[in-house]
Amino acid sequence: MNKTVLPMMHGFYSLGTLAGAGVGMALTAFGVPATVHILLAALVGIAPIYIAIQAIPDGTGKNAADGTQHGEKGVPFYRDIQLLLIGVVVLAMAFAEGSANDWLPLLMVDGHGFSPTSGSLIYTGFTLGMTVGRFTGGWFIDRYSRVAVVRASALMGALGIGLIIFVDSAWVAGVSVVLWGLGASLGFPLTISAASDTGPDAPTRVSVVATTGYLAFLVGPPLLGYLGEHYGLRSAMLVVLALVILAAIVAKAVAKPDTKTQTAMENS
C-alpha cells in the first residue's frame, strides 16, 4: 500500500468520540444523570464490539519470532534511542489528547466561566478537530513527511493549549480547542507507524510504543487533577504544554528509514 491509512482508522475512534460528546451535551442539557448516560453508552457498544471480535482472523497477535525483548543485533528495546524518542512523542501527544478528554469541559467551566452545557459544547470542538485531523492527516503525511506533520501538529497543539492557559477570553478559548484537537490528532497513529519501521519484530516495537501512549492516558488525568486541585486547572495545563513542545523538538525520531536501511531490517 502506497498511502497512509492508519490515521484514518483512528479517525473512526474520534468520530465515535464526537458522537458521544454530542449525545453527552444533549443529555446534560436535559438533566439526564451521568450514570444513565454511561449505561446507555455501554449498551450501545456491546453489539459492535462483539461483531468486531468475531471478525478478527485466527492467529492475530501471535509472534513467531524469537527474542521479543531485543531489537536489531540483540539491542534491548530500552536502549534503542530512536524507539525511546518515539516513546517520548507518543507520551506527550497521548497526554495532550487524554488531558482534553478528561478535563477540557471542566477547564472551560472553572477556568473560563462557561456553563456545564457550554463546556460540553466546547469539548465537541476539540473532538471535531481530532476527527478532521485524523481523516485528513494521511494526505499531509504522504505529501510532506512524518517529521514535518508531527512537528507542525505539536506546534499547533501547543498554540491552542497556550492560548487557553494565558488568554482570558471565552471566544479565544473556544477557537483554541480546535487547534488543540488538530494538534493532538496524529500523534498516536503516527508514532505507531514509526515504531514499526525502527527495526525487526515490528509487533513488539509497536506494543512498546502503544503501551507508552496508554500509560499517558492512565497517569495523565489523575496527575492533572492533583495539580488542578492545588494550582488550578489552567496552571496544571502547563505540564501538557511543556510536553507537546518537547514532542516538537524530538519529532525527527518518527522519520521513515531510507531504502537501504529498510531492506537491511527486513533481511535481518
Secondary structure, 3 states (H helix, E strand, C coil): CCCCCHHHHHHHHHHHHHHHHHHHHHHHHCCCCHHHHHHHHHHHHHHHHHHHHHHCCCCCCCCCCCCCCECHHHCEHHHCHHHHHHHHHHHHHHHHHHHHHHHHHHHHHHHHCCCHHHHHHHHHHHHHHHHHHHHHHHHHHHHCCHHHHHHHHHHHHHHHHHHHHHCCCHHHHHHHHHHHHHHHCCHHHHHHHHHHCCCCCHHHHHHHHHHHHHHHHHHHHHHHHHHHHHHCHHHHHHHHHHHHHHHHHCHHHHCCCCHHHHHHHHHC
